[in-house]
Amino acid sequence: MQLISNESKQIIHDLKEALCIATKGHKKMFGLTVILWVFRGIIKVLCPIVASIVVTKIQGNFDEKTLAGVLIFWLVVNAFLGRFLDFLDYVFWDWMEPLRLFCHNYLFKQNFKNLLNIPPIVLENQQSAKIVSTINSLNQTMSYIIMHSLRILTWVVAWLGAVLILLKEKPSFALLTFVCWLASYFSNSKIVKRFSKVDELEKMRIDNDAEKTDHIDNMVNINSLQIQDEVVTDIGQKLDDYAWFSFRANMKEDAARILLLFWDVLPLIISSLVAATTAIQTKDIGHFILLTGLVATMVNTGAPILFFSGTIIKSVKTYRKLTNEMKYDHSLDLKLGKEKLPEGGIVEIKNVSFTYPESKDPVLEGLSLKIKQGDRVAIIGNSGMGKSTLINVMQHAYEVQKGQVLINGKNVQNISLKSLKQNITYINQHPIFWRHKTIRENLLMFNPKATEVEIYRALQSANLLKELTKKEKGIDSKATALSAGQKQRLALARAFLRQTPIIIMDEPTANLDTYSQSKVLLAIKNLSKVKGHKPTVIFASNVPAEIASANRILLLENGQIVEDGNPKKLMANCKTKVYNRLKRYKSLFEDTK
């Protein structure tokens, strides 16, 4: 059963493979990274506490000049300590990258698993492109939220520790510092908003890129109109305008940074003056060191908490939006049981009706049929008559609204998805392969236990081995090196390897040339010649040679089977609709058994 479109499935596979490689070996770093970040927050609180305790113990043993030196030394250390810890922040941030990739990978695997459980009808008919494009953004957003939440944990530990100790030591001083810091922070925010031209620059850049692309797409018209000079002048002018605007914007931002610097240090200056006054009055330099150190910790960690909290809130909103995009109508979910499918290839459909979502007219209506073990059945009919729908219903890719689909006497709604897959091989018009794997590896994906002899036998039966031996690397060539016809036969080789009792195909030779068609048709006939294995082969087709390879034809019209029988008998009766459709190719059916 094809769960998702070829292109979508390949995108998801490549993305998963890349993420697995990127996150290899990073899981062990998860716990260590979190511990280091929390430890960093604790250091920010412990440094001024330890320094104040040490100075308090030794200040009675030194004269005023020595204590003044200690005081100056502390001011320098306090100033550089914040910067040094900021540097460590970048180091820890680098340590967080593997954690982010680990989160991304975990989320991807969960979403990938959920994606495969989404009914094919949803993916194929409603929003497959949206879901595939959304899944990566969803994982990145969530991993971003997790990573920054852990980062904030560091600052919250430091900030809360500093505030609580300050409130205990000197409540009025803590309140004054907090008010100064709030004023500084909000002033900074307004300054940044006032002078930042990032949005305008980005809009101008996007507009310029769009216009350049437009001109490139119109090169033929530009040449025919002989307006090359005008176009070049126009593009050049816009680039010059962007350059000058960027220069002026950066100059304004540099001016703003001077104001930001002032507002950044203002709370520290005020708190240092108040703390110095307190120290002079109490003759306790240790107290001064404690207060100024804790204020620095509070100020340096408070701003990032507010900034990244806002960022996380925005990310959460984005995540909710993306999650909503991944939602679909769960009434379309497949009904699945836990039973195993009995051996055999008998397919029976009883009074089945099926209507696509958001459509009023049924594609199949009250349809009944029974296909015996070992039959080769061709389902034919005009486009839109329900051929592809019928084979999707047979393999329980779509849930019928009425009636029953039975395989070996069991209702497919009671069969587990795993058991169903183990008994059915589905091949569509454009079979897909792992692009980064060899032909051998692609075959082994469908039967990991296959021996070398079985692989070569499958390729021989698929009428492909002779062509592969001519390639330099043989079956160790990349699957991408194959032509469309060869890929179709490689898909049949996979069917030979799996040896499932039922094989379903959707127009397997529709887009191939005559030579490739003949090769594939021979391979399809070989499906029934494997010793000890005679599968039921069902295919939708309008290709005469393909239809002639069947031993039973079902003609669909308006969701109903209007003719059903042996190809040779149907073609022998000039009154049948099958005869009227295929009479030009009557010779193809003369040897049909």
VMD Tcl script that draws the C-alpha trace (Angstrom):
set ca {
  {0.00 0.00 0.00}
  {1.33 3.38 -0.94}
  {0.92 5.59 2.10}
  {2.24 8.81 0.62}
  {3.17 10.17 -2.78}
  {6.52 9.17 -4.29}
  {8.08 12.61 -3.99}
  {6.84 13.10 -0.42}
  {8.10 9.70 0.68}
  {11.53 10.35 -0.79}
  {11.76 13.77 0.93}
  {10.86 12.22 4.27}
  {13.33 9.37 3.82}
  {16.20 11.70 2.91}
  {15.39 14.00 5.82}
  {15.28 11.11 8.28}
  {18.57 9.72 7.00}
  {20.27 13.13 7.31}
  {18.99 13.64 10.86}
  {20.10 10.19 11.98}
  {23.62 10.91 10.73}
  {23.66 14.38 12.32}
  {22.60 13.14 15.75}
  {24.79 10.03 15.92}
  {26.56 9.88 19.28}
  {24.93 13.03 20.68}
  {22.44 11.37 23.02}
  {25.06 10.89 25.75}
  {25.66 14.65 25.87}
  {22.07 15.43 26.88}
  {22.39 15.02 30.67}
  {25.88 16.54 30.87}
  {24.79 19.64 28.94}
  {21.83 20.32 31.24}
  {23.98 19.82 34.37}
  {26.64 22.23 33.10}
  {24.08 24.91 32.32}
  {22.44 24.72 35.75}
  {25.90 24.69 37.38}
  {26.73 27.89 35.48}
  {23.66 29.59 37.00}
  {24.67 28.50 40.50}
  {28.22 29.88 39.96}
  {26.77 33.31 39.23}
  {25.14 33.35 42.66}
  {27.93 31.65 44.59}
  {30.76 33.92 43.36}
  {29.66 37.13 45.20}
  {28.61 35.11 48.29}
  {31.98 33.36 48.59}
  {33.88 36.62 47.85}
  {31.94 38.51 50.54}
  {32.55 35.78 53.14}
  {36.31 35.76 52.42}
  {36.63 39.59 52.55}
  {34.55 39.79 55.75}
  {36.88 37.35 57.46}
  {40.09 39.07 56.40}
  {39.12 42.78 56.49}
  {39.98 43.13 60.19}
  {43.56 42.07 59.52}
  {44.39 44.68 56.89}
  {44.73 48.43 56.78}
  {42.48 50.79 54.77}
  {44.80 50.89 51.73}
  {44.80 47.10 51.43}
  {41.03 46.98 51.75}
  {40.72 49.70 49.11}
  {42.85 47.54 46.84}
  {40.62 44.57 47.54}
  {37.60 46.73 46.77}
  {39.02 47.89 43.44}
  {40.04 44.33 42.60}
  {36.48 43.17 43.28}
  {35.00 45.87 41.03}
  {37.29 44.71 38.22}
  {36.53 41.02 38.87}
  {32.79 41.73 39.06}
  {32.89 43.56 35.74}
  {34.87 40.83 33.99}
  {33.09 37.96 35.71}
  {29.87 38.84 33.92}
  {31.67 39.02 30.58}
  {33.49 35.76 31.23}
  {30.25 33.98 32.08}
  {28.72 35.44 28.91}
  {31.61 33.84 27.03}
  {30.83 30.54 28.76}
  {27.25 31.03 27.65}
  {28.41 30.84 24.02}
  {30.43 27.74 24.86}
  {27.42 26.09 26.47}
  {25.31 27.18 23.53}
  {27.61 25.18 21.27}
  {27.17 22.25 23.63}
  {23.42 22.63 23.22}
  {23.56 22.13 19.45}
  {23.80 18.33 19.75}
  {20.92 18.51 22.23}
  {18.86 20.47 19.72}
  {19.63 17.90 17.03}
  {18.74 15.10 19.44}
  {15.37 16.73 20.22}
  {14.82 17.36 16.52}
  {15.59 13.76 15.69}
  {13.34 12.38 18.42}
  {10.45 14.58 17.35}
  {11.02 13.74 13.71}
  {10.82 10.01 14.41}
  {7.57 10.50 16.34}
  {6.02 12.69 13.64}
  {7.31 10.41 10.89}
  {5.64 7.45 12.59}
  {2.41 9.45 12.94}
  {2.66 10.56 9.32}
  {2.74 6.96 8.14}
  {-0.44 6.33 10.13}
  {-2.33 9.09 8.34}
  {-4.80 7.54 5.86}
  {-3.46 7.60 2.28}
  {-6.64 9.25 1.08}
  {-5.83 12.26 3.27}
  {-2.26 12.49 2.03}
  {-3.11 11.94 -1.62}
  {-6.26 14.04 -1.93}
  {-6.08 16.78 0.67}
  {-2.77 18.05 1.98}
  {0.24 15.81 1.33}
  {2.41 18.74 0.19}
  {1.40 20.80 3.24}
  {2.07 17.94 5.67}
  {5.48 17.14 4.23}
  {6.56 20.80 4.25}
  {5.16 21.28 7.77}
  {6.74 18.28 9.49}
  {10.29 19.65 9.35}
  {9.24 23.14 10.52}
  {7.26 21.54 13.32}
  {10.27 19.60 14.62}
  {12.64 22.57 14.33}
  {10.23 24.83 16.22}
  {9.69 22.33 19.03}
  {13.40 21.57 19.40}
  {14.02 25.34 19.49}
  {11.47 25.69 22.32}
  {13.07 22.86 24.32}
  {16.59 24.18 23.82}
  {15.84 27.76 24.84}
  {13.71 26.63 27.77}
  {16.75 24.77 29.12}
  {18.90 27.83 28.45}
  {16.53 30.03 30.43}
  {16.74 27.50 33.28}
  {20.33 28.66 33.86}
  {19.33 32.30 34.12}
  {16.27 31.61 36.25}
  {18.42 29.73 38.80}
  {20.89 32.64 38.96}
  {18.25 35.40 38.92}
  {16.01 33.86 41.60}
  {18.99 33.10 43.84}
  {20.28 36.68 43.57}
  {16.86 38.30 44.15}
  {15.99 36.14 47.16}
  {19.32 36.82 48.88}
  {19.08 40.56 48.13}
  {15.58 40.72 49.58}
  {16.76 38.98 52.70}
  {19.88 41.15 53.12}
  {18.45 44.56 52.23}
  {14.85 44.72 50.90}
  {14.88 48.46 50.08}
  {18.13 48.13 48.15}
  {16.75 45.10 46.22}
  {13.58 47.04 45.32}
  {15.55 50.11 44.14}
  {17.80 47.94 41.97}
  {14.86 46.08 40.50}
  {13.08 49.33 39.56}
  {16.26 50.72 37.98}
  {16.72 47.52 36.01}
  {13.13 47.49 34.75}
  {13.45 51.13 33.62}
  {16.71 50.27 31.87}
  {15.28 47.21 30.16}
  {12.13 48.86 28.80}
  {14.11 51.92 27.71}
  {16.46 49.62 25.83}
  {13.51 47.90 24.17}
  {12.13 51.22 22.93}
  {15.55 52.35 21.69}
  {16.02 49.09 19.78}
  {12.53 49.35 18.27}
  {13.07 53.01 17.36}
  {16.39 52.60 15.58}
  {16.20 49.07 14.15}
  {15.62 48.92 10.39}
  {15.98 45.15 10.06}
  {12.42 44.59 8.79}
  {12.68 47.38 6.22}
  {16.04 46.08 5.01}
  {14.70 42.56 4.68}
  {11.65 43.74 2.73}
  {13.84 45.78 0.40}
  {16.15 42.78 -0.14}
  {13.24 40.44 -0.91}
  {11.72 42.97 -3.35}
  {15.08 43.41 -5.08}
  {15.60 39.66 -5.38}
  {12.10 39.21 -6.78}
  {12.68 41.94 -9.37}
  {16.05 40.49 -10.41}
  {14.47 37.06 -10.81}
  {11.66 38.59 -12.85}
  {14.17 40.20 -15.20}
  {16.12 36.93 -15.55}
  {12.92 35.05 -16.42}
  {12.23 37.67 -19.09}
  {15.64 37.53 -20.77}
  {14.10 36.57 -24.11}
  {11.73 39.53 -23.98}
  {14.51 41.88 -22.89}
  {16.64 40.80 -25.84}
  {13.78 41.09 -28.31}
  {12.90 44.58 -27.05}
  {16.58 45.62 -26.85}
  {16.18 47.18 -23.41}
  {19.23 45.59 -21.76}
  {20.75 48.93 -20.76}
  {17.52 50.14 -19.14}
  {17.14 46.90 -17.17}
  {20.76 46.94 -15.96}
  {20.38 50.58 -14.90}
  {17.16 49.78 -13.03}
  {18.70 46.83 -11.16}
  {21.86 48.83 -10.38}
  {19.85 51.76 -8.98}
  {17.89 49.50 -6.66}
  {21.09 47.85 -5.42}
  {22.62 51.29 -4.77}
  {19.50 52.38 -2.88}
  {19.70 49.25 -0.74}
  {23.40 49.79 -0.01}
  {22.92 53.44 1.10}
  {19.84 52.61 3.17}
  {21.76 49.77 4.83}
  {24.66 52.13 5.64}
  {22.39 54.80 7.17}
  {20.47 52.15 9.16}
  {23.69 50.70 10.58}
  {24.94 54.16 11.58}
  {21.70 54.81 13.46}
  {21.98 51.45 15.19}
  {25.57 52.24 16.21}
  {24.36 55.49 17.76}
  {21.65 53.56 19.57}
  {24.24 51.14 20.95}
  {25.91 54.02 22.80}
  {22.60 54.80 24.51}
  {22.08 51.10 25.20}
  {25.50 50.88 26.81}
  {24.62 53.76 29.11}
  {21.26 52.29 30.10}
  {22.86 48.88 30.62}
  {25.36 50.13 33.21}
  {23.00 52.64 34.86}
  {21.46 50.14 37.35}
  {24.93 48.83 38.18}
  {26.27 52.37 38.79}
  {23.29 53.30 41.00}
  {23.43 50.03 42.95}
  {27.21 50.32 43.36}
  {26.88 53.86 44.79}
  {24.14 52.78 47.22}
  {26.08 49.65 48.18}
  {29.27 51.72 48.69}
  {27.38 54.12 50.98}
  {26.06 51.19 52.99}
  {29.53 49.66 53.24}
  {31.04 52.95 54.46}
  {28.31 53.35 57.09}
  {28.62 49.79 58.32}
  {32.37 49.54 57.68}
  {31.69 46.16 56.00}
  {33.32 45.78 52.58}
  {32.16 42.13 52.40}
  {28.59 43.39 52.45}
  {29.38 45.76 49.58}
  {30.85 42.91 47.53}
  {27.82 40.73 48.22}
  {25.31 43.41 47.18}
  {27.10 44.56 44.02}
  {27.82 40.98 42.92}
  {24.22 39.88 43.34}
  {22.93 42.99 41.54}
  {25.23 42.25 38.60}
  {23.91 38.68 38.51}
  {20.31 39.86 38.65}
  {20.77 42.48 35.93}
  {22.78 40.24 33.59}
  {20.35 37.32 33.79}
  {17.06 39.22 34.01}
  {17.20 40.72 30.51}
  {17.88 37.40 28.72}
  {15.04 35.77 30.66}
  {12.57 38.37 29.42}
  {13.95 38.37 25.88}
  {14.03 34.60 25.41}
  {10.72 34.10 27.22}
  {9.12 36.28 24.55}
  {10.91 34.27 21.87}
  {9.68 31.00 23.37}
  {6.10 32.30 23.55}
  {6.27 33.17 19.84}
  {7.70 29.73 19.09}
  {4.89 28.06 21.03}
  {2.32 30.00 18.98}
  {4.11 28.93 15.80}
  {4.13 25.32 17.00}
  {0.39 25.44 17.66}
  {-0.21 26.88 14.22}
  {1.90 24.18 12.56}
  {0.18 21.48 14.62}
  {-3.18 22.72 13.39}
  {-1.92 22.45 9.82}
  {-1.12 18.78 10.48}
  {-4.70 18.04 11.58}
  {-7.11 16.22 9.32}
  {-10.55 14.63 9.40}
  {-10.12 11.56 11.63}
  {-13.37 10.10 10.31}
  {-11.21 9.05 7.33}
  {-8.99 6.84 9.53}
  {-8.71 3.22 8.46}
  {-10.50 0.69 10.65}
  {-7.89 -1.88 11.66}
  {-7.93 -4.94 13.86}
  {-5.28 -7.18 15.39}
  {-5.91 -10.44 13.55}
  {-3.45 -12.09 11.19}
  {-4.40 -12.72 7.59}
  {-4.79 -16.42 6.66}
  {-2.58 -17.69 3.83}
  {-3.90 -17.34 0.30}
  {-4.77 -14.78 -2.33}
  {-8.58 -14.75 -2.51}
  {-10.03 -11.24 -2.76}
  {-13.75 -10.67 -2.37}
  {-15.72 -7.43 -2.49}
  {-19.32 -7.39 -1.28}
  {-21.69 -4.54 -2.15}
  {-18.96 -1.90 -1.75}
  {-19.64 1.81 -2.17}
  {-16.99 4.51 -1.95}
  {-17.16 8.31 -2.19}
  {-14.20 10.66 -1.94}
  {-14.24 13.36 0.78}
  {-15.89 16.62 -0.28}
  {-17.53 14.82 -3.21}
  {-21.23 13.99 -3.60}
  {-21.03 11.37 -6.34}
  {-19.81 7.86 -5.44}
  {-16.90 6.44 -7.43}
  {-17.88 2.86 -6.60}
  {-21.50 1.96 -5.90}
  {-22.81 -1.42 -4.76}
  {-19.88 -3.22 -6.41}
  {-19.37 -6.95 -5.83}
  {-16.79 -9.41 -7.20}
  {-14.62 -12.36 -6.22}
  {-11.06 -13.02 -7.40}
  {-9.67 -16.55 -7.05}
  {-6.19 -17.56 -5.91}
  {-3.68 -17.30 -8.78}
  {-5.86 -15.17 -11.11}
  {-4.24 -12.47 -13.26}
  {-6.94 -9.79 -13.35}
  {-6.91 -6.68 -15.53}
  {-9.23 -3.89 -14.40}
  {-10.00 -1.66 -17.38}
  {-12.15 1.40 -18.03}
  {-12.04 5.03 -19.00}
  {-10.29 7.59 -16.85}
  {-12.32 8.48 -13.76}
  {-14.34 5.26 -13.80}
  {-12.79 4.03 -10.52}
  {-9.93 1.67 -11.51}
  {-7.34 3.12 -9.12}
  {-9.99 3.56 -6.45}
  {-10.96 -0.11 -6.68}
  {-7.39 -1.39 -6.27}
  {-6.89 0.98 -3.31}
  {-10.06 -0.38 -1.73}
  {-8.85 -3.94 -2.32}
  {-5.65 -3.35 -0.38}
  {-7.46 -1.34 2.33}
  {-5.73 1.92 1.48}
  {-9.18 3.56 1.49}
  {-11.98 2.89 3.97}
  {-15.27 2.07 2.25}
  {-18.46 3.75 3.38}
  {-20.58 0.69 2.67}
  {-20.01 -3.01 2.14}
  {-17.10 -5.31 2.95}
  {-13.66 -6.13 1.54}
  {-12.58 -9.68 2.34}
  {-9.18 -11.32 1.86}
  {-9.15 -15.08 2.35}
  {-12.57 -14.73 3.95}
  {-11.43 -12.16 6.54}
  {-12.79 -8.62 6.68}
  {-9.79 -6.28 6.17}
  {-11.12 -4.10 8.99}
  {-10.26 -6.88 11.43}
  {-6.73 -7.43 10.06}
  {-3.66 -5.66 11.47}
  {-1.88 -3.28 9.11}
  {1.36 -5.23 9.51}
  {-0.27 -8.52 8.49}
  {-1.96 -6.85 5.53}
  {1.36 -5.45 4.29}
  {3.07 -8.82 4.67}
  {0.53 -10.37 2.31}
  {0.20 -7.65 -0.35}
  {2.80 -6.09 -2.64}
  {1.74 -2.88 -4.34}
  {3.49 -1.46 -7.41}
  {2.41 1.87 -8.87}
  {3.20 3.65 -12.13}
  {6.28 5.36 -10.73}
  {7.89 3.05 -8.17}
  {10.31 4.78 -5.85}
  {13.61 3.61 -4.46}
  {16.20 4.67 -1.92}
  {18.27 7.00 -4.05}
  {21.36 6.69 -1.86}
  {21.32 2.90 -1.87}
  {22.46 0.41 -4.48}
  {20.18 -1.93 -6.44}
  {21.22 -4.79 -4.14}
  {20.48 -2.72 -1.02}
  {17.11 -1.64 -2.40}
  {16.14 -5.28 -2.94}
  {17.32 -6.28 0.54}
  {15.10 -3.57 2.05}
  {12.15 -5.71 0.93}
  {13.64 -9.01 2.08}
  {16.66 -8.63 4.39}
  {17.10 -12.41 4.56}
  {17.36 -12.88 0.78}
  {20.44 -14.81 -0.34}
  {22.66 -13.85 -3.27}
  {21.08 -16.63 -5.34}
  {17.56 -15.38 -4.55}
  {18.49 -11.81 -5.50}
  {19.90 -12.89 -8.87}
  {16.93 -15.20 -9.47}
  {14.50 -12.33 -8.76}
  {16.35 -10.03 -11.18}
  {16.38 -12.82 -13.79}
  {12.62 -13.33 -13.40}
  {12.10 -9.56 -13.66}
  {13.94 -9.67 -17.00}
  {16.56 -7.24 -15.68}
  {19.67 -9.26 -14.78}
  {21.21 -9.28 -18.26}
  {21.10 -5.48 -18.50}
  {22.55 -5.00 -15.01}
  {25.54 -7.25 -15.69}
  {26.58 -4.85 -18.43}
  {26.94 -2.02 -15.90}
  {30.38 -1.43 -14.39}
  {29.22 -2.09 -10.81}
  {26.43 -4.51 -11.71}
  {23.79 -4.80 -9.00}
  {25.92 -2.58 -6.78}
  {25.11 0.39 -9.04}
  {22.88 3.12 -7.65}
  {19.17 2.67 -8.36}
  {19.09 6.19 -9.82}
  {21.15 4.89 -12.78}
  {18.15 2.90 -14.06}
  {15.73 3.97 -16.78}
  {11.96 4.17 -16.17}
  {11.41 0.70 -17.64}
  {14.26 -0.78 -15.62}
  {12.88 0.77 -12.42}
  {9.51 -0.79 -13.14}
  {11.19 -4.20 -13.52}
  {13.21 -3.61 -10.35}
  {9.89 -3.07 -8.57}
  {8.77 -6.43 -9.96}
  {12.03 -7.99 -8.74}
  {11.09 -6.76 -5.26}
  {7.75 -8.54 -5.67}
  {9.58 -11.76 -6.63}
  {11.73 -11.45 -3.50}
  {8.79 -10.81 -1.18}
  {6.66 -13.60 -2.65}
  {3.42 -12.26 -1.21}
  {0.20 -14.08 -2.14}
  {-1.32 -10.91 -3.63}
  {0.35 -8.42 -6.00}
  {-1.51 -5.25 -6.98}
  {-0.32 -2.89 -9.71}
  {-1.58 0.46 -10.99}
  {-0.92 0.80 -14.74}
  {2.63 -0.62 -14.52}
  {3.53 0.04 -18.19}
  {1.42 3.14 -18.92}
  {4.31 5.58 -19.38}
  {6.87 3.25 -20.97}
  {8.03 2.87 -24.56}
  {7.17 -0.27 -26.56}
  {10.50 -1.99 -25.83}
  {10.27 -1.37 -22.08}
  {6.62 -2.45 -22.08}
  {7.50 -5.80 -23.63}
  {10.20 -6.40 -21.00}
  {7.86 -5.52 -18.11}
  {5.03 -7.64 -19.54}
  {7.31 -10.66 -19.72}
  {8.28 -10.06 -16.08}
  {4.59 -9.82 -15.09}
  {3.91 -13.16 -16.78}
  {6.88 -14.64 -14.90}
  {5.19 -13.75 -11.59}
  {2.94 -16.78 -12.06}
  {5.77 -19.12 -13.02}
  {7.72 -19.11 -9.75}
  {7.96 -22.68 -8.51}
  {5.71 -23.31 -5.52}
  {4.31 -19.79 -5.61}
  {1.36 -18.64 -7.69}
  {0.23 -15.19 -6.51}
  {-2.98 -13.41 -7.34}
  {-2.01 -10.55 -9.66}
  {-4.41 -7.62 -10.02}
  {-3.65 -4.57 -12.12}
  {-5.48 -1.51 -13.41}
  {-4.62 -0.84 -17.03}
  {-5.68 0.49 -20.41}
  {-2.62 -0.85 -22.27}
  {-3.80 -3.57 -24.73}
  {-0.68 -5.75 -24.47}
  {-0.89 -5.56 -20.68}
  {-4.57 -6.48 -20.67}
  {-3.82 -9.43 -22.98}
  {-1.46 -10.86 -20.34}
  {-4.41 -11.35 -17.94}
  {-6.68 -14.38 -17.71}
  {-9.62 -12.27 -16.55}
  {-10.88 -8.81 -17.47}
  {-13.11 -6.54 -15.36}
  {-14.61 -3.58 -17.24}
  {-15.59 -0.67 -14.96}
  {-18.15 1.97 -15.87}
  {-19.61 4.48 -13.43}
  {-18.49 2.54 -10.38}
  {-19.94 -0.77 -11.59}
  {-18.47 -3.87 -13.22}
  {-20.34 -4.07 -16.52}
  {-18.36 -6.99 -17.99}
  {-16.34 -9.75 -16.39}
  {-14.71 -12.72 -18.08}
  {-11.86 -14.47 -19.83}
  {-10.11 -12.16 -22.37}
  {-10.25 -14.71 -25.19}
  {-13.98 -15.31 -24.73}
  {-14.79 -11.60 -24.41}
  {-12.80 -10.82 -27.56}
  {-14.52 -13.67 -29.45}
  {-17.90 -11.97 -29.00}
  {-18.21 -8.83 -31.13}
  {-21.20 -7.68 -29.05}
  {-19.17 -7.18 -25.86}
  {-17.94 -3.75 -24.80}
  {-14.47 -5.18 -24.24}
  {-14.38 -6.29 -27.89}
  {-15.42 -2.84 -29.09}
  {-12.72 -1.22 -26.96}
  {-9.92 -3.57 -28.04}
  {-10.90 -4.95 -31.47}
  {-7.93 -3.17 -33.13}
  {-5.65 -5.33 -30.96}
  {-7.53 -8.62 -31.40}
  {-4.38 -10.48 -32.44}
  {-2.86 -9.91 -28.99}
  {-5.60 -12.02 -27.41}
  {-5.47 -15.03 -29.68}
  {-3.01 -16.91 -27.47}
  {-4.64 -15.83 -24.19}
  {-5.33 -18.76 -21.90}
}
mol new
graphics top color blue
foreach p $ca { graphics top sphere $p radius 0.5 }
foreach p [lrange $ca 0 end-1] q [lrange $ca 1 end] { graphics top cylinder $p $q radius 0.2 }
display resetview
